[in-house]
Amino acid sequence: MNKTVKKVLYVGLILNIVLTIIKLVFGFLGRSFSLKVDGVNSLIDILISLMLLFSIKIASKKPDSDHPYGHEKYEVIVSLILGLFLLLTSFIIVYTSIQSLNVALEIKKYSLIVAGVSVLLKAIILTVNVWGYKKYQQVSLKADAYNHLGDILASGASFFGILITIYTKFKYFDYLASIVIALIIFVNGIKIIKESISYLVDESPSKTFNDKVRNYIRSIEGVINIDDYKSRLHVNKVYIDVEISVKKDLSLIKAHEIAEDVHKKVEKEFPTVIHCMVHVNPCLKD
């Protein structure tokens, strides 16, 4: 799985390198401020891809004595840093755009073609990422997909900014397009930070998921009631701790068999459940 995920990220990395060179070169030659800003955005994407590749390498390590639950949360920490980095980038772009508003632009028409090609290439990268995330449920790919979606909107903003600047008398619209790009980057950063924090604080899965698990446990033979139930996200997996009640006159061996049955069946029925811990209580109700 990790090899395929890495291949997806490498595809994005290579295309981002190509896009960065194209946008920066033609942004300067074509005198488009928004295209240069979009080029800086692609340059950041290169750094992001390298960070995610590094995080996957660490996260894929097997559990050890110091990390008995694995190393997956290192991937979340990198995603959190990525989100903070995007926020900083958006502030820098807004500041630079506002500072440059007093300079009217005479943009070359070929800048429009470059911006259009950028949208197309980013759509290809996004498609590959979404496929990878749906197949492997890798957090890094989801964070990268958010980023690529934002890049498509950013390159689209650059395209229309250049278009309006070239074909109207409004020679400052390209700067406004840069501010729109910054806002898109900011929103993506917030999304990534919010999701990363939810993993780090052991947030519970959705109510729908928990209800399905509870109902399934209740349907298992020998389970009279669920006395307590807790679940927590572990990146793209789930840990469950459940207390079940069984008949009070059962032998210890029989009660253990029911607990073991719940443990195995839940993990088999719900592939995202990495471990289901079961505690047995005697049912004291008549």
C-alpha positions as CSV (number, residue, x, y, z in Angstrom):
1,M,0.0,0.0,0.0
2,N,2.7,2.5,1.0
3,K,4.5,2.0,-2.2
4,T,1.4,2.9,-4.2
5,V,0.8,5.9,-2.0
6,K,4.3,7.1,-2.5
7,K,3.9,6.7,-6.3
8,V,0.8,9.0,-6.1
9,L,2.8,11.6,-4.2
10,Y,5.8,11.3,-6.6
11,V,3.5,11.9,-9.6
12,G,2.2,15.0,-7.8
13,L,5.8,16.1,-7.0
14,I,7.0,15.8,-10.5
15,L,4.1,17.7,-12.0
16,N,4.4,20.4,-9.3
17,I,8.1,20.8,-10.3
18,V,7.1,21.3,-13.9
19,L,4.3,23.7,-13.0
20,T,6.5,25.7,-10.7
21,I,9.1,26.3,-13.4
22,I,6.5,27.2,-16.0
23,K,4.5,29.5,-13.8
24,L,7.5,31.4,-12.4
25,V,9.3,31.8,-15.8
26,F,6.2,32.9,-17.7
27,G,4.9,34.9,-14.7
28,F,8.0,37.0,-14.8
29,L,8.2,37.1,-18.6
30,G,4.5,37.7,-19.0
31,R,4.4,40.3,-16.2
32,S,1.5,38.5,-14.4
33,F,1.7,39.0,-10.6
34,S,-1.0,36.3,-10.0
35,L,0.9,33.8,-12.1
36,K,4.0,34.4,-10.1
37,V,2.1,34.0,-6.9
38,D,0.6,30.8,-8.2
39,G,4.1,29.7,-9.1
40,V,5.2,30.3,-5.5
41,N,2.1,28.3,-4.5
42,S,3.4,25.4,-6.6
43,L,6.8,25.8,-5.1
44,I,5.2,25.3,-1.7
45,D,3.5,22.2,-3.1
46,I,6.9,20.7,-3.8
47,L,7.9,21.2,-0.2
48,I,4.5,19.8,0.9
49,S,5.0,16.7,-1.2
50,L,8.5,16.1,0.3
51,M,7.1,16.6,3.8
52,L,4.3,14.0,3.2
53,L,6.7,11.5,1.7
54,F,8.9,11.9,4.7
55,S,5.9,11.5,7.1
56,I,4.8,8.3,5.3
57,K,8.3,6.8,5.7
58,I,8.1,7.4,9.5
59,A,4.4,6.4,9.8
60,S,5.0,3.1,8.0
61,K,7.4,1.9,10.7
62,K,6.1,-1.1,12.8
63,P,5.1,-0.6,16.4
64,D,8.0,-0.9,18.9
65,S,8.5,-0.7,22.7
66,D,8.4,3.1,22.7
67,H,5.5,3.3,20.3
68,P,3.3,0.3,20.9
69,Y,0.4,1.8,18.9
70,G,2.5,2.5,15.9
71,H,3.9,5.7,14.3
72,E,0.9,6.8,12.3
73,K,0.4,10.0,14.2
74,Y,3.7,11.4,12.9
75,E,1.9,11.7,9.6
76,V,-0.8,13.8,11.3
77,I,1.8,16.1,12.9
78,V,3.3,16.7,9.5
79,S,-0.2,17.5,8.1
80,L,-0.7,20.0,11.0
81,I,2.6,21.7,10.2
82,L,1.5,21.8,6.5
83,G,-1.7,23.5,7.5
84,L,0.2,26.2,9.6
85,F,2.6,26.7,6.7
86,L,-0.3,27.3,4.3
87,L,-1.7,30.0,6.7
88,L,1.6,31.8,6.8
89,T,1.9,31.7,3.0
90,S,-1.6,33.2,2.6
91,F,-0.7,36.1,4.8
92,I,2.5,36.8,2.9
93,I,0.7,36.7,-0.4
94,V,-2.0,39.1,0.8
95,Y,0.5,41.5,2.2
96,T,2.6,41.5,-1.0
97,S,-0.4,41.9,-3.3
98,I,-1.7,44.9,-1.3
99,Q,1.8,46.5,-1.4
100,S,1.9,46.1,-5.2
101,L,-1.6,47.5,-5.9
102,N,-0.2,50.9,-7.0
103,V,1.6,49.3,-10.0
104,A,-0.5,48.9,-13.2
105,L,0.2,45.7,-15.1
106,E,0.7,45.2,-18.9
107,I,0.4,41.4,-19.0
108,K,1.4,39.3,-22.0
109,K,-1.4,37.3,-23.6
110,Y,0.6,34.0,-23.4
111,S,0.3,34.2,-19.6
112,L,-3.4,33.3,-20.1
113,I,-2.4,30.0,-21.9
114,V,0.0,29.1,-19.1
115,A,-2.7,29.7,-16.4
116,G,-5.1,27.5,-18.4
117,V,-2.6,24.7,-18.7
118,S,-1.9,24.9,-15.0
119,V,-5.6,24.3,-14.2
120,L,-5.6,21.2,-16.5
121,L,-2.4,19.7,-15.0
122,K,-3.7,20.3,-11.4
123,A,-6.9,18.6,-12.3
124,I,-4.9,15.5,-13.3
125,I,-3.0,15.6,-10.0
126,L,-6.2,15.9,-8.0
127,T,-7.8,13.0,-9.9
128,V,-4.8,10.8,-9.1
129,N,-4.8,11.9,-5.4
130,V,-8.6,11.3,-4.9
131,W,-8.2,7.8,-6.4
132,G,-5.4,7.1,-4.1
133,Y,-7.2,8.4,-1.0
134,K,-10.4,6.5,-1.8
135,K,-8.5,3.3,-2.3
136,Y,-6.1,3.5,0.7
137,Q,-7.7,6.0,3.1
138,Q,-4.3,7.6,3.7
139,V,-4.5,10.9,5.7
140,S,-1.6,12.4,3.8
141,L,-3.3,11.9,0.5
142,K,-6.5,13.5,1.8
143,A,-4.5,16.6,3.0
144,D,-2.7,16.7,-0.4
145,A,-6.1,16.4,-2.2
146,Y,-7.4,19.5,-0.3
147,N,-4.3,21.3,-1.3
148,H,-4.6,20.3,-5.0
149,L,-8.3,21.3,-5.0
150,G,-7.3,24.7,-3.7
151,D,-4.6,24.9,-6.3
152,I,-7.1,24.4,-9.1
153,L,-9.2,27.3,-7.7
154,A,-6.1,29.3,-7.3
155,S,-4.9,28.7,-10.9
156,G,-8.5,29.5,-12.0
157,A,-8.4,32.8,-10.1
158,S,-5.1,33.6,-11.8
159,F,-6.6,32.7,-15.2
160,F,-9.6,35.0,-14.8
161,G,-7.4,37.7,-13.2
162,I,-5.1,37.7,-16.3
163,L,-8.1,37.5,-18.6
164,I,-9.8,40.6,-17.1
165,T,-6.6,42.5,-16.8
166,I,-5.7,42.0,-20.5
167,Y,-9.1,42.6,-22.0
168,T,-10.5,45.4,-19.8
169,K,-9.2,48.8,-18.5
170,F,-9.1,47.4,-15.0
171,K,-5.3,46.9,-14.8
172,Y,-5.2,45.9,-11.1
173,F,-7.4,42.9,-11.3
174,D,-4.4,40.5,-11.4
175,Y,-3.5,41.7,-7.9
176,L,-7.0,41.0,-6.7
177,A,-6.8,37.5,-8.2
178,S,-3.6,37.0,-6.1
179,I,-5.6,37.9,-3.0
180,V,-8.2,35.4,-4.0
181,I,-5.5,32.7,-4.3
182,A,-4.3,33.6,-0.8
183,L,-7.8,33.2,0.6
184,I,-8.1,29.8,-1.0
185,I,-4.7,28.7,0.5
186,F,-5.9,30.1,3.9
187,V,-9.2,28.0,3.8
188,N,-7.3,24.9,2.8
189,G,-4.9,25.5,5.7
190,I,-7.7,25.8,8.2
191,K,-9.3,22.5,6.9
192,I,-6.0,20.6,7.2
193,I,-5.4,22.0,10.7
194,K,-8.9,21.2,11.9
195,E,-8.7,17.6,10.7
196,S,-5.2,17.1,12.1
197,I,-6.2,18.3,15.5
198,S,-9.2,15.9,15.5
199,Y,-6.8,13.0,15.0
200,L,-4.4,14.2,17.7
201,V,-7.0,14.6,20.4
202,D,-8.5,11.1,19.8
203,E,-11.8,12.4,18.4
204,S,-14.6,9.8,18.1
205,P,-15.7,8.6,14.7
206,S,-19.1,9.7,13.3
207,K,-22.3,8.9,15.3
208,T,-23.5,6.8,12.3
209,F,-20.4,4.6,12.5
210,N,-20.7,4.2,16.3
211,D,-24.4,3.3,16.1
212,K,-23.7,0.6,13.5
213,V,-21.0,-0.9,15.7
214,R,-23.3,-0.8,18.8
215,N,-26.2,-2.4,17.0
216,Y,-23.9,-5.1,15.6
217,I,-22.5,-5.9,19.1
218,R,-26.0,-6.2,20.5
219,S,-26.9,-8.7,17.7
220,I,-24.1,-11.1,18.7
221,E,-25.3,-14.1,20.6
222,G,-24.7,-14.0,24.4
223,V,-24.6,-10.2,24.6
224,I,-27.5,-8.9,26.8
225,N,-26.5,-5.2,26.9
226,I,-23.8,-2.7,26.2
227,D,-22.8,-1.1,29.6
228,D,-20.2,1.3,28.2
229,Y,-18.8,2.1,24.8
230,K,-15.9,4.3,23.7
231,S,-14.2,4.8,20.3
232,R,-11.4,6.9,19.0
233,L,-9.8,7.7,15.7
234,H,-6.2,6.6,15.2
235,V,-5.4,8.4,11.9
236,N,-7.4,6.3,9.4
237,K,-8.2,3.5,11.8
238,V,-10.4,3.2,14.9
239,Y,-9.9,1.8,18.4
240,I,-13.0,0.6,20.4
241,D,-13.4,-0.1,24.1
242,V,-16.7,-1.8,25.0
243,E,-18.2,-3.2,28.2
244,I,-20.8,-5.9,27.6
245,S,-23.1,-7.6,30.1
246,V,-23.8,-11.4,29.9
247,K,-25.9,-13.8,32.0
248,K,-24.6,-13.7,35.6
249,D,-24.5,-17.5,36.0
250,L,-22.2,-18.2,33.1
251,S,-18.8,-19.8,33.7
252,L,-15.7,-17.6,33.3
253,I,-14.8,-19.7,30.2
254,K,-18.1,-19.1,28.6
255,A,-18.1,-15.4,29.3
256,H,-14.6,-15.1,27.9
257,E,-15.8,-17.0,24.7
258,I,-18.5,-14.4,24.2
259,A,-16.1,-11.5,24.7
260,E,-13.6,-13.1,22.3
261,D,-16.5,-13.6,19.8
262,V,-17.4,-9.9,20.0
263,H,-13.7,-8.9,19.6
264,K,-13.2,-11.0,16.5
265,K,-16.5,-10.3,14.8
266,V,-16.3,-6.5,15.2
267,E,-12.8,-6.4,13.7
268,K,-13.9,-8.6,10.8
269,E,-17.2,-6.7,10.1
270,F,-15.6,-3.2,10.3
271,P,-12.2,-3.2,8.5
272,T,-11.3,0.3,9.9
273,V,-11.4,-1.1,13.5
274,I,-7.8,-1.8,14.3
275,H,-8.6,-3.3,17.8
276,C,-11.7,-3.9,19.8
277,M,-11.1,-4.3,23.5
278,V,-14.0,-6.1,25.3
279,H,-14.7,-6.2,29.0
280,V,-17.4,-8.5,30.4
281,N,-19.8,-7.7,33.2
282,P,-22.5,-9.9,34.8
283,C,-26.0,-8.8,34.1
284,L,-27.5,-8.2,37.5
285,K,-31.0,-7.4,36.2
286,D,-33.6,-10.2,36.4
